[in-house]
């Protein structure tokens, strides 16, 4: 008999940046576990393709073009997503970009602002609007919800030439902890996921570099790149009732890289 708390039937999940990479890996696992899934992304064609993949699992799926770096688009997107899906039970603030520079001393203010606008402002607005919806539900006798911020190992390790990116990911962890404490009374949990070296579009240059393959990946105890599918189980757990008493933590998915 299947462990019932992992059954997501009747629940609705929102995944930002959900049309590819880690976001799509989580979205597909959520759909396979019975959740209806909404995805946000800036590419409408990829959104449509992702919706088809999710619907193939027999659930409702909804895609919307949202640039999370634009506050009004996030506000409107949350209202429209709730209207389309009826409710949102879990939110995975996953949308992000990964610009760096040859050196910290050469990192432009333009790059710094661009990274912050997506990776920090976008997460802030997404979680804020999602929390408003969940608190309103709680006041109407329907408490509960799960907020998940996708951070990075860069938040806790020295990410040379990536100061802007690292700063945003460290801030996501702090934001998650604050939210976990403030809204626990409404049954809302908040946790952060820290990916390691994962094979996505963001890491395509590193994947193609022989030196990286020779010097970095061998340091991963599991001896391979992570894949988007490796995040599915954690997404299902955090969206499910199995994690009802789990809040305020950082969950590392890196094949053991950070401890070796």
PECORPE-V623214 format. One record per backbone hydrogen bond with DSSP energy under -0.5 kcal/mol. NH is the residue of the N-H (numbers start at 1). CO is the residue of the C=O. Records with the same first field share a line. If there is no record, write none. Layout:
NH=CO + CO
This chain:
4=2
6=3
7=4
8=6 + 33
10=34
11=8
13=36
14=90
15=38
16=92
17=40
18=15 + 40
20=17
23=20
24=20
25=21
26=22
27=23
28=24
29=25
30=26
31=27
32=28
33=29
34=31
35=30
36=11
37=60
38=13
39=62
40=15
41=64
44=42
47=43
48=44
49=45
50=46
51=47
52=48
53=49
54=50
55=51
56=52
57=54
58=55
59=54
62=37
64=39
66=41 + 64
68=66
70=67
71=69
74=70
75=71
76=72
77=73
78=74
79=75
80=76
81=77
82=78
83=79
84=80
85=81
86=82
89=12
90=12
91=146
92=14
93=91 + 148
94=92
101=161
106=103
107=104
112=108
113=109
114=110
115=111
116=112
117=113
118=114
119=115
120=116
121=116
122=117
124=120
125=121
126=122
127=123
128=124
129=125
130=126
131=127
132=128
133=129
134=130
135=131
136=132
137=133
138=134
139=135
140=136
141=138
142=137
144=186
145=187
146=89
147=189
148=91
149=191
150=93 + 148
151=149 + 193
153=195
155=152
156=153
157=153
159=157
160=158
162=159
166=162
167=163
168=164
169=165
170=166
171=167
172=168
173=169
174=170
175=171
176=172
177=173
178=174
179=175
180=176
181=177
182=178
183=179
184=180
186=183
187=184
188=183
189=145 + 187
191=147
192=249
193=149
194=251
195=193
196=253
198=196
199=226
200=198
203=200
204=201
207=203
208=204
209=205 + 206
210=208
213=209
214=210
215=211
216=212
217=212
219=216
220=217
221=219
222=255
223=220
226=197
230=227
231=228
232=229
235=231
236=232
237=233
238=234
239=235
240=236 + 237
241=5
242=5
243=237 + 240
244=241
246=243
247=245
248=190
251=192
252=250
253=194
257=254
259=256
260=257
